[in-house]
């Protein structure tokens, strides 16, 4: 997903992402977050992470869309700052923007799931 953000920064041309690829990337993120929250070990989540790496086209398409939304709302410096903070920070801000009237890419409860995951990872 971060690769898509970098791709957007290097070429911020108008949207060329296919809706199906963006949707598949969003679905994978939702599944990955859910698995990471409920898993007692990293095995299942790691398998999904690997699936995301193998299917980079969808994650790149999603990353480009989310990066474009962040830049549109917050500006390019905000995107740079989020990318330095990492994937969870980027995703948290993108979800905030989505919930304020984005493209409806994610389920409503994903924001709280991301917060829960962040808390779990920082224990």
LOLOKE-550269 format. One record per residue (C-alpha): residue number from 1; residue in three letters; x, y, z. Coordinates in nm, 2 decimals. Layout:
! LOLOKE-550269
<site><nr>NUM</nr><rest>ALA</rest><px>X</px><py>Y</py><pz>Z</pz></site>
...
//
This chain:
! LOLOKE-550269
<site><nr>1</nr><rest>UNK</rest><px>0.00</px><py>0.00</py><pz>0.00</pz></site>
<site><nr>2</nr><rest>UNK</rest><px>0.28</px><py>0.24</py><pz>0.08</pz></site>
<site><nr>3</nr><rest>UNK</rest><px>0.43</px><py>0.16</py><pz>-0.26</pz></site>
<site><nr>4</nr><rest>UNK</rest><px>0.11</px><py>0.31</py><pz>-0.41</pz></site>
<site><nr>5</nr><rest>UNK</rest><px>0.17</px><py>0.62</py><pz>-0.21</pz></site>
<site><nr>6</nr><rest>UNK</rest><px>0.52</px><py>0.65</py><pz>-0.34</pz></site>
<site><nr>7</nr><rest>UNK</rest><px>0.40</px><py>0.58</py><pz>-0.69</pz></site>
<site><nr>8</nr><rest>UNK</rest><px>0.14</px><py>0.86</py><pz>-0.65</pz></site>
<site><nr>9</nr><rest>UNK</rest><px>0.41</px><py>1.10</py><pz>-0.53</pz></site>
<site><nr>10</nr><rest>UNK</rest><px>0.63</px><py>1.02</py><pz>-0.83</pz></site>
<site><nr>11</nr><rest>UNK</rest><px>0.35</px><py>1.06</py><pz>-1.08</pz></site>
<site><nr>12</nr><rest>UNK</rest><px>0.04</px><py>1.24</py><pz>-0.94</pz></site>
<site><nr>13</nr><rest>UNK</rest><px>-0.15</px><py>1.22</py><pz>-1.27</pz></site>
<site><nr>14</nr><rest>UNK</rest><px>-0.52</px><py>1.18</py><pz>-1.27</pz></site>
<site><nr>15</nr><rest>UNK</rest><px>-0.67</px><py>0.86</py><pz>-1.14</pz></site>
<site><nr>16</nr><rest>UNK</rest><px>-0.60</px><py>0.56</py><pz>-1.36</pz></site>
<site><nr>17</nr><rest>UNK</rest><px>-0.67</px><py>0.29</py><pz>-1.10</pz></site>
<site><nr>18</nr><rest>UNK</rest><px>-0.93</px><py>0.04</py><pz>-1.18</pz></site>
<site><nr>19</nr><rest>UNK</rest><px>-1.21</px><py>0.03</py><pz>-0.94</pz></site>
<site><nr>20</nr><rest>UNK</rest><px>-1.19</px><py>-0.35</py><pz>-0.91</pz></site>
<site><nr>21</nr><rest>UNK</rest><px>-0.82</px><py>-0.33</py><pz>-0.81</pz></site>
<site><nr>22</nr><rest>UNK</rest><px>-0.89</px><py>-0.06</py><pz>-0.55</pz></site>
<site><nr>23</nr><rest>UNK</rest><px>-1.18</px><py>-0.26</py><pz>-0.41</pz></site>
<site><nr>24</nr><rest>UNK</rest><px>-0.97</px><py>-0.58</py><pz>-0.39</pz></site>
<site><nr>25</nr><rest>UNK</rest><px>-0.69</px><py>-0.39</py><pz>-0.21</pz></site>
<site><nr>26</nr><rest>UNK</rest><px>-0.95</px><py>-0.25</py><pz>0.04</pz></site>
<site><nr>27</nr><rest>UNK</rest><px>-1.10</px><py>-0.59</py><pz>0.11</pz></site>
<site><nr>28</nr><rest>UNK</rest><px>-0.75</px><py>-0.74</py><pz>0.17</pz></site>
<site><nr>29</nr><rest>UNK</rest><px>-0.67</px><py>-0.46</py><pz>0.42</pz></site>
<site><nr>30</nr><rest>UNK</rest><px>-0.99</px><py>-0.52</py><pz>0.61</pz></site>
<site><nr>31</nr><rest>UNK</rest><px>-0.92</px><py>-0.90</py><pz>0.62</pz></site>
<site><nr>32</nr><rest>UNK</rest><px>-0.56</px><py>-0.85</py><pz>0.73</pz></site>
<site><nr>33</nr><rest>UNK</rest><px>-0.65</px><py>-0.61</py><pz>1.01</pz></site>
<site><nr>34</nr><rest>UNK</rest><px>-0.92</px><py>-0.84</py><pz>1.14</pz></site>
<site><nr>35</nr><rest>UNK</rest><px>-0.68</px><py>-1.14</py><pz>1.13</pz></site>
<site><nr>36</nr><rest>UNK</rest><px>-0.41</px><py>-0.95</py><pz>1.31</pz></site>
<site><nr>37</nr><rest>UNK</rest><px>-0.65</px><py>-0.84</py><pz>1.59</pz></site>
<site><nr>38</nr><rest>UNK</rest><px>-0.79</px><py>-1.19</py><pz>1.65</pz></site>
<site><nr>39</nr><rest>UNK</rest><px>-0.48</px><py>-1.40</py><pz>1.59</pz></site>
<site><nr>40</nr><rest>UNK</rest><px>-0.29</px><py>-1.53</py><pz>1.90</pz></site>
<site><nr>41</nr><rest>UNK</rest><px>0.02</px><py>-1.56</py><pz>1.68</pz></site>
<site><nr>42</nr><rest>UNK</rest><px>0.13</px><py>-1.40</py><pz>1.35</pz></site>
<site><nr>43</nr><rest>UNK</rest><px>0.09</px><py>-1.71</py><pz>1.13</pz></site>
<site><nr>44</nr><rest>UNK</rest><px>-0.25</px><py>-1.63</py><pz>0.97</pz></site>
<site><nr>45</nr><rest>UNK</rest><px>-0.19</px><py>-1.26</py><pz>0.94</pz></site>
<site><nr>46</nr><rest>UNK</rest><px>0.16</px><py>-1.32</py><pz>0.79</pz></site>
<site><nr>47</nr><rest>UNK</rest><px>0.00</px><py>-1.54</py><pz>0.52</pz></site>
<site><nr>48</nr><rest>UNK</rest><px>-0.24</px><py>-1.26</py><pz>0.43</pz></site>
<site><nr>49</nr><rest>UNK</rest><px>0.04</px><py>-1.01</py><pz>0.43</pz></site>
<site><nr>50</nr><rest>UNK</rest><px>0.23</px><py>-1.24</py><pz>0.19</pz></site>
<site><nr>51</nr><rest>UNK</rest><px>-0.08</px><py>-1.26</py><pz>-0.03</pz></site>
<site><nr>52</nr><rest>UNK</rest><px>-0.09</px><py>-0.88</py><pz>-0.04</pz></site>
<site><nr>53</nr><rest>UNK</rest><px>0.28</px><py>-0.87</py><pz>-0.14</pz></site>
<site><nr>54</nr><rest>UNK</rest><px>0.21</px><py>-1.12</py><pz>-0.42</pz></site>
<site><nr>55</nr><rest>UNK</rest><px>-0.09</px><py>-0.92</py><pz>-0.54</pz></site>
<site><nr>56</nr><rest>UNK</rest><px>0.08</px><py>-0.58</py><pz>-0.53</pz></site>
<site><nr>57</nr><rest>UNK</rest><px>-0.13</px><py>-0.43</py><pz>-0.81</pz></site>
<site><nr>58</nr><rest>UNK</rest><px>-0.44</px><py>-0.41</py><pz>-0.59</pz></site>
<site><nr>59</nr><rest>UNK</rest><px>-0.25</px><py>-0.27</py><pz>-0.29</pz></site>
<site><nr>60</nr><rest>UNK</rest><px>-0.06</px><py>-0.02</py><pz>-0.51</pz></site>
<site><nr>61</nr><rest>UNK</rest><px>-0.39</px><py>0.09</py><pz>-0.66</pz></site>
<site><nr>62</nr><rest>UNK</rest><px>-0.54</px><py>0.14</py><pz>-0.32</pz></site>
<site><nr>63</nr><rest>UNK</rest><px>-0.23</px><py>0.32</py><pz>-0.19</pz></site>
<site><nr>64</nr><rest>UNK</rest><px>-0.25</px><py>0.56</py><pz>-0.49</pz></site>
<site><nr>65</nr><rest>UNK</rest><px>-0.62</px><py>0.64</py><pz>-0.42</pz></site>
<site><nr>66</nr><rest>UNK</rest><px>-0.56</px><py>0.69</py><pz>-0.04</pz></site>
<site><nr>67</nr><rest>UNK</rest><px>-0.25</px><py>0.91</py><pz>-0.10</pz></site>
<site><nr>68</nr><rest>UNK</rest><px>-0.44</px><py>1.12</py><pz>-0.35</pz></site>
<site><nr>69</nr><rest>UNK</rest><px>-0.71</px><py>1.17</py><pz>-0.09</pz></site>
<site><nr>70</nr><rest>UNK</rest><px>-0.46</px><py>1.27</py><pz>0.18</pz></site>
<site><nr>71</nr><rest>UNK</rest><px>-0.29</px><py>1.52</py><pz>-0.05</pz></site>
<site><nr>72</nr><rest>UNK</rest><px>-0.62</px><py>1.66</py><pz>-0.16</pz></site>
<site><nr>73</nr><rest>UNK</rest><px>-0.74</px><py>1.71</py><pz>0.20</pz></site>
<site><nr>74</nr><rest>UNK</rest><px>-0.41</px><py>1.78</py><pz>0.39</pz></site>
<site><nr>75</nr><rest>UNK</rest><px>-0.15</px><py>1.86</py><pz>0.14</pz></site>
<site><nr>76</nr><rest>UNK</rest><px>0.17</px><py>1.69</py><pz>0.02</pz></site>
<site><nr>77</nr><rest>UNK</rest><px>0.37</px><py>1.77</py><pz>0.34</pz></site>
<site><nr>78</nr><rest>UNK</rest><px>0.11</px><py>1.58</py><pz>0.54</pz></site>
<site><nr>79</nr><rest>UNK</rest><px>0.15</px><py>1.28</py><pz>0.32</pz></site>
<site><nr>80</nr><rest>UNK</rest><px>0.53</px><py>1.29</py><pz>0.36</pz></site>
<site><nr>81</nr><rest>UNK</rest><px>0.49</px><py>1.30</py><pz>0.73</pz></site>
<site><nr>82</nr><rest>UNK</rest><px>0.25</px><py>1.01</py><pz>0.74</pz></site>
<site><nr>83</nr><rest>UNK</rest><px>0.48</px><py>0.80</py><pz>0.52</pz></site>
<site><nr>84</nr><rest>UNK</rest><px>0.76</px><py>0.86</py><pz>0.76</pz></site>
<site><nr>85</nr><rest>UNK</rest><px>0.53</px><py>0.75</py><pz>1.05</pz></site>
<site><nr>86</nr><rest>UNK</rest><px>0.45</px><py>0.43</py><pz>0.87</pz></site>
<site><nr>87</nr><rest>UNK</rest><px>0.17</px><py>0.23</py><pz>0.73</pz></site>
<site><nr>88</nr><rest>UNK</rest><px>-0.07</px><py>0.24</py><pz>1.03</pz></site>
<site><nr>89</nr><rest>UNK</rest><px>-0.05</px><py>0.62</py><pz>1.06</pz></site>
<site><nr>90</nr><rest>UNK</rest><px>-0.11</px><py>0.65</py><pz>0.69</pz></site>
<site><nr>91</nr><rest>UNK</rest><px>-0.40</px><py>0.41</py><pz>0.70</pz></site>
<site><nr>92</nr><rest>UNK</rest><px>-0.55</px><py>0.58</py><pz>1.01</pz></site>
<site><nr>93</nr><rest>UNK</rest><px>-0.55</px><py>0.92</py><pz>0.84</pz></site>
<site><nr>94</nr><rest>UNK</rest><px>-0.69</px><py>0.78</py><pz>0.52</pz></site>
<site><nr>95</nr><rest>UNK</rest><px>-0.97</px><py>0.62</py><pz>0.71</pz></site>
<site><nr>96</nr><rest>UNK</rest><px>-1.05</px><py>0.95</py><pz>0.88</pz></site>
<site><nr>97</nr><rest>UNK</rest><px>-1.08</px><py>1.11</py><pz>0.54</pz></site>
<site><nr>98</nr><rest>UNK</rest><px>-1.28</px><py>0.82</py><pz>0.40</pz></site>
<site><nr>99</nr><rest>UNK</rest><px>-1.53</px><py>0.85</py><pz>0.69</pz></site>
<site><nr>100</nr><rest>UNK</rest><px>-1.57</px><py>1.22</py><pz>0.62</pz></site>
<site><nr>101</nr><rest>UNK</rest><px>-1.69</px><py>1.16</py><pz>0.27</pz></site>
<site><nr>102</nr><rest>UNK</rest><px>-1.44</px><py>0.96</py><pz>0.07</pz></site>
<site><nr>103</nr><rest>UNK</rest><px>-1.52</px><py>0.68</py><pz>-0.18</pz></site>
<site><nr>104</nr><rest>UNK</rest><px>-1.67</px><py>0.44</py><pz>0.07</pz></site>
<site><nr>105</nr><rest>UNK</rest><px>-1.38</px><py>0.20</py><pz>0.04</pz></site>
<site><nr>106</nr><rest>UNK</rest><px>-1.39</px><py>0.05</py><pz>0.39</pz></site>
<site><nr>107</nr><rest>UNK</rest><px>-1.64</px><py>-0.08</py><pz>0.64</pz></site>
<site><nr>108</nr><rest>UNK</rest><px>-1.74</px><py>0.17</py><pz>0.91</pz></site>
<site><nr>109</nr><rest>UNK</rest><px>-1.59</px><py>-0.03</py><pz>1.19</pz></site>
<site><nr>110</nr><rest>UNK</rest><px>-1.24</px><py>-0.05</py><pz>1.03</pz></site>
<site><nr>111</nr><rest>UNK</rest><px>-1.14</px><py>0.27</py><pz>1.20</pz></site>
<site><nr>112</nr><rest>UNK</rest><px>-1.19</px><py>0.13</py><pz>1.55</pz></site>
<site><nr>113</nr><rest>UNK</rest><px>-1.02</px><py>-0.20</py><pz>1.43</pz></site>
<site><nr>114</nr><rest>UNK</rest><px>-0.71</px><py>-0.01</py><pz>1.32</pz></site>
<site><nr>115</nr><rest>UNK</rest><px>-0.70</px><py>0.18</py><pz>1.65</pz></site>
<site><nr>116</nr><rest>UNK</rest><px>-0.73</px><py>-0.16</py><pz>1.83</pz></site>
<site><nr>117</nr><rest>UNK</rest><px>-0.46</px><py>-0.31</py><pz>1.62</pz></site>
<site><nr>118</nr><rest>UNK</rest><px>-0.23</px><py>-0.01</py><pz>1.68</pz></site>
<site><nr>119</nr><rest>UNK</rest><px>-0.28</px><py>-0.04</py><pz>2.06</pz></site>
<site><nr>120</nr><rest>UNK</rest><px>-0.21</px><py>-0.42</py><pz>2.03</pz></site>
<site><nr>121</nr><rest>UNK</rest><px>0.11</px><py>-0.36</py><pz>1.84</pz></site>
<site><nr>122</nr><rest>UNK</rest><px>0.24</px><py>-0.09</py><pz>2.08</pz></site>
<site><nr>123</nr><rest>UNK</rest><px>0.19</px><py>-0.30</py><pz>2.40</pz></site>
//
